[in-house]
């Protein structure tokens, strides 16, 4: 899939997962402070999977969050709301259920509706937001990010929907919802959190400029990539 514009990356090598957790948590808090000082609100998109869990736990320990914070998700599995495999459930347990963020400002993707209905609903949710202040993303072994997988539509084209229904994901469950690459790229800051273990080929492909989903996120300011364990 041809990408619409060149992605500019700033790579930050970290010695281990603990260092990644600390750096990511401090980055989120600093981004929130900048956004609130400038615009009075902080709109952040959270990543799912296992890698960001430690950063979220550090945010919980520091009592991060507040009335100006608005939480969104980059993708979600189409499972019941209380399923432990849900990204929203992981973030809630690790941080959000213990944070002073108003419940109405935690915008989970309603994956329980099914991919098509949930994507339509979430496109409306994020449609009222201009640029996100911060988008957090991860990297899969195959180069996927959020639920944008190789060989699928990444939503790069101008006019792509803000949220995509994924009906045949190569990882279970097959039905998912993902923000599109174009929507994820409409952000003041984009931060990838990458544990290099098992991701060597994907990182090499990314650095070589190959067309993998992670490379499709191309905000004007470029992206920052935190890589733990020498990746």
C-alpha positions as CSV (number, residue, x, y, z in Angstrom):
1,X,0.0,0.0,0.0
2,X,1.5,3.3,-1.1
3,X,1.8,5.9,1.7
4,X,0.6,9.4,1.1
5,X,3.5,11.3,2.7
6,X,6.9,10.7,4.3
7,X,6.9,9.9,8.0
8,X,9.6,11.7,10.0
9,X,10.8,9.6,13.0
10,X,12.9,10.5,16.1
11,X,14.2,7.3,17.6
12,X,14.9,7.1,21.4
13,X,16.7,3.9,22.6
14,X,16.0,2.9,26.2
15,X,17.8,0.1,28.2
16,X,14.7,-1.8,29.4
17,X,11.0,-1.9,29.9
18,X,11.2,0.0,33.2
19,X,12.9,2.9,31.5
20,X,10.3,2.8,28.8
21,X,7.5,2.9,31.4
22,X,9.1,5.9,33.2
23,X,9.8,7.9,30.0
24,X,6.4,7.2,28.6
25,X,4.6,8.3,31.8
26,X,6.6,11.5,32.1
27,X,6.0,12.2,28.4
28,X,2.2,11.9,28.8
29,X,2.2,14.2,31.9
30,X,4.3,16.8,30.1
31,X,2.1,16.7,27.0
32,X,-0.9,17.2,29.3
33,X,0.6,20.2,31.0
34,X,1.5,21.8,27.6
35,X,-2.0,21.2,26.2
36,X,-3.9,22.5,29.3
37,X,-1.7,25.6,29.5
38,X,-2.3,26.3,25.8
39,X,-5.9,25.3,25.3
40,X,-7.4,24.3,28.7
41,X,-8.0,20.6,27.7
42,X,-5.9,17.5,27.0
43,X,-7.1,15.0,24.4
44,X,-5.1,11.8,24.4
45,X,-5.5,8.6,22.5
46,X,-4.4,5.5,24.4
47,X,-2.7,2.4,23.0
48,X,-3.7,-1.1,23.9
49,X,-1.8,-4.3,24.2
50,X,0.7,-5.2,27.0
51,X,3.5,-2.7,26.3
52,X,1.8,0.5,27.7
53,X,0.5,-1.2,30.8
54,X,3.5,-0.3,32.9
55,X,3.3,3.4,31.9
56,X,-0.4,3.4,32.8
57,X,0.4,1.9,36.2
58,X,3.0,4.7,36.8
59,X,0.4,7.3,35.9
60,X,-1.9,5.7,38.5
61,X,0.9,5.8,41.1
62,X,1.4,9.5,40.4
63,X,-2.4,10.3,40.5
64,X,-2.2,11.7,36.9
65,X,-5.3,12.9,35.3
66,X,-7.9,15.5,36.1
67,X,-11.0,17.4,34.9
68,X,-9.2,18.7,31.8
69,X,-8.2,15.2,30.5
70,X,-10.2,13.5,27.7
71,X,-9.4,9.8,26.9
72,X,-9.8,8.0,23.6
73,X,-8.6,4.7,22.2
74,X,-6.7,3.9,19.0
75,X,-8.4,0.5,18.6
76,X,-10.5,-2.0,20.3
77,X,-11.5,-5.7,20.1
78,X,-15.2,-6.5,19.5
79,X,-15.8,-8.1,22.9
80,X,-18.1,-7.4,25.9
81,X,-17.1,-4.3,27.8
82,X,-15.8,-6.2,30.8
83,X,-13.8,-8.7,28.8
84,X,-10.1,-8.6,30.1
85,X,-8.9,-8.6,26.5
86,X,-10.5,-5.2,25.9
87,X,-8.0,-2.4,25.6
88,X,-10.4,-0.1,27.5
89,X,-10.6,-2.7,30.4
90,X,-6.8,-3.0,30.6
91,X,-6.4,0.8,30.8
92,X,-9.2,1.0,33.3
93,X,-7.6,-1.5,35.6
94,X,-4.1,-0.2,35.3
95,X,-4.9,3.5,35.6
96,X,-8.3,5.0,34.6
97,X,-10.5,3.5,37.3
98,X,-8.2,5.1,39.9
99,X,-7.7,8.5,38.2
100,X,-9.6,11.8,38.8
101,X,-10.9,11.9,35.2
102,X,-14.7,12.4,34.8
103,X,-16.3,9.2,33.5
104,X,-18.0,11.1,30.8
105,X,-14.6,12.1,29.4
106,X,-13.4,8.4,29.0
107,X,-14.5,7.6,25.5
108,X,-14.3,3.8,25.0
109,X,-14.9,2.3,21.6
110,X,-18.2,0.4,21.8
111,X,-16.8,-2.8,20.4
112,X,-19.6,-4.8,21.9
113,X,-21.9,-3.4,19.1
114,X,-19.9,-5.2,16.4
115,X,-17.2,-3.7,14.2
116,X,-19.4,-1.9,11.7
117,X,-21.7,-0.2,14.2
118,X,-18.9,0.5,16.6
119,X,-16.8,2.1,13.9
120,X,-19.6,4.3,12.8
121,X,-20.3,5.4,16.4
122,X,-16.7,6.1,17.2
123,X,-16.2,8.2,14.1
124,X,-18.9,10.4,15.5
125,X,-17.2,10.6,18.9
126,X,-13.8,11.7,17.5
127,X,-15.3,13.8,14.7
128,X,-15.8,16.7,17.0
129,X,-12.1,16.8,17.9
130,X,-9.7,18.7,15.7
131,X,-6.1,17.5,16.4
132,X,-5.5,15.2,19.3
133,X,-2.9,16.5,21.7
134,X,-1.1,13.1,22.0
135,X,-1.6,9.7,20.3
136,X,0.0,6.7,21.9
137,X,0.7,3.7,19.6
138,X,2.5,0.3,19.7
139,X,4.1,-2.0,17.2
140,X,3.3,-5.6,16.4
141,X,5.7,-8.3,15.2
142,X,4.2,-7.9,11.7
143,X,4.5,-4.1,11.8
144,X,0.9,-3.4,12.6
145,X,-0.1,-0.5,14.9
146,X,-3.5,0.0,16.5
147,X,-5.6,-2.6,14.5
148,X,-4.1,-1.6,11.1
149,X,-2.7,-4.8,9.7
150,X,-0.5,-5.5,6.7
151,X,-2.7,-6.3,3.6
152,X,-5.7,-4.4,5.0
153,X,-7.0,-0.9,4.4
154,X,-5.1,1.5,6.7
155,X,-7.2,4.5,6.0
156,X,-4.4,6.6,4.5
157,X,-6.3,8.3,1.7
158,X,-7.7,11.7,1.9
159,X,-11.4,11.4,2.9
160,X,-10.9,8.1,4.7
161,X,-13.2,7.4,7.6
162,X,-12.0,8.4,11.1
163,X,-12.7,4.9,12.4
164,X,-12.5,1.6,10.4
165,X,-14.3,-1.7,10.9
166,X,-11.9,-4.6,10.8
167,X,-13.7,-7.8,10.0
168,X,-10.9,-10.2,9.3
169,X,-7.9,-9.4,11.6
170,X,-5.1,-11.9,11.4
171,X,-5.0,-12.0,15.2
172,X,-8.0,-13.0,17.4
173,X,-10.6,-11.7,17.7
174,X,-11.1,-11.1,14.0
175,X,-13.6,-8.2,14.5
176,X,-12.0,-5.0,15.7
177,X,-12.3,-1.2,15.3
178,X,-9.4,1.0,14.6
179,X,-8.9,4.7,14.2
180,X,-7.6,5.2,10.6
181,X,-4.0,6.2,9.8
182,X,-5.2,9.6,8.6
183,X,-7.1,10.2,11.9
184,X,-4.2,9.0,14.1
185,X,-2.0,11.4,12.2
186,X,-4.1,14.4,13.0
187,X,-2.3,15.0,16.3
188,X,0.2,17.4,17.8
189,X,2.3,14.6,19.1
190,X,2.5,10.9,18.3
191,X,4.5,8.6,20.6
192,X,5.2,4.9,19.8
193,X,6.0,2.6,22.7
194,X,8.0,-0.4,21.5
195,X,9.4,-3.3,23.4
196,X,12.0,-4.6,21.0
197,X,11.8,-8.3,22.1
198,X,10.4,-10.2,19.1
199,X,10.0,-7.0,17.1
200,X,13.5,-7.0,15.4
201,X,12.2,-7.6,11.8
202,X,9.4,-5.1,12.1
203,X,11.8,-2.4,13.5
204,X,14.3,-3.1,10.8
205,X,11.6,-2.8,8.1
206,X,10.4,0.5,9.6
207,X,13.9,2.0,9.8
208,X,14.4,0.9,6.2
209,X,11.4,2.8,5.1
210,X,9.3,-0.1,4.0
211,X,5.5,0.2,3.8
212,X,4.3,-1.2,7.1
213,X,1.3,0.1,8.9
214,X,3.4,1.9,11.6
215,X,4.9,4.1,8.9
216,X,1.4,5.2,7.7
217,X,1.0,7.5,10.7
218,X,2.5,10.8,9.5
219,X,1.6,13.9,11.6
220,X,3.1,17.2,10.5
221,X,5.4,17.3,13.6
222,X,6.7,13.8,13.0
223,X,6.6,10.9,15.4
224,X,8.7,9.9,18.4
225,X,9.6,6.2,19.0
226,X,10.6,4.9,22.4
227,X,12.3,1.5,22.0
228,X,13.2,-0.6,25.0
229,X,15.9,-3.3,25.2
230,X,18.3,-2.0,22.6
231,X,15.9,-2.0,19.6
